[in-house]
Amino acid sequence: MEIKQYVVDAFTDKVFGGNPAAVCVMEQWLPDELIMNITRENNLSETAFAVREKDAYRLRWFTPGGEIDLCGHATLATAYVITRFIEPNATEVSFETLSGTLKVKKKGDLFEMDFPAYDLKAVEITQQMIDAIGAKPLEAYMGRDLLCVMDAEETIRTLHPDQTKLLALDGLLLQVTAKGSDFDCVSRSFAPKCNVAEDPVCGSGHCHIFPFWADRLGKAELTAYQASPRGGILYGKLDGDRVYMSGKAALYAESVIHV
């Protein structure tokens, strides 16, 4: 069996930046065991698998640690692949996912994704958090992930959290964020529970980060920077319980998987 695969760097306009995702758009589903083997072989933070079903694509996201319920950068990457290689005349792609229907619109060189905003609940800052992160948060909130608000952009950029201690914290990922100097906010994302030490640019993380900063700054539209070593820029617009998140993408590789 041969499966076409693309690797796309999302939330960037050049390769070797943003967040790389592998994308397989297939005619029919593979067994889950094979999907996981491909994902582990890629060893990226995300491999996306999509199959056309009527007027939409069924989309599933896999980390080396297993399937997850929402991923921004791999959704952007999949929309990029479909509008460039599968349906070059399409300006909108609809995905059926574990997080419901997600629509992506192509607007010039930007891909705008309609995502759910996570409801954030304030939680107590514990010594366990401080020890794991390596710095004391100013505030902490729980959505799907643990969101910790730090004192400064420099703190975000220089953090070296303890990956083993992060495993004991609540939430799927750890999102750390602070007010930015050149951007509305900066952040980093850590995901040892998904066998990913640091997610270079996390779209689903910004379903926490954008709602927090929109409320805190009193702005419906924001620009965010993910301050990982690769770096990435995300554009966010809040509308009720939805986050319209946009970013660019760059094609890194096309390949054929032989299984």
Salt bridges, closest charged atoms under 4 A:
GLU2 OE2 - HIS258 ND1 3.57
ASP9 OD1 - ARG230 NH2 3.31
ASP32 OD1 - ARG60 NH1 3.13
GLU53 OE1 - ARG58 NE 3.41
GLU67 OE2 - ARG60 NE 2.93
ASP69 OD1 - ARG144 NH1 3.41
GLU87 OE2 - ARG52 NH1 2.43
ASP109 OD2 - LYS248 NZ 3.58
GLU112 OE1 - LYS107 NZ 3.21
ASP114 OD1 - ARG242 NE 2.78
GLU139 OE2 - ARG216 NH1 2.82
ASP145 OD1 - ARG144 NE 2.86
ASP145 OD2 - HIS208 ND1 3.90
GLU153 OE2 - ARG157 NE 2.98
ASP184 OD1 - LYS219 NZ 2.66
GLU198 OE2 - ARG188 NE 2.80
GLU254 OE1 - LYS4 NZ 3.39
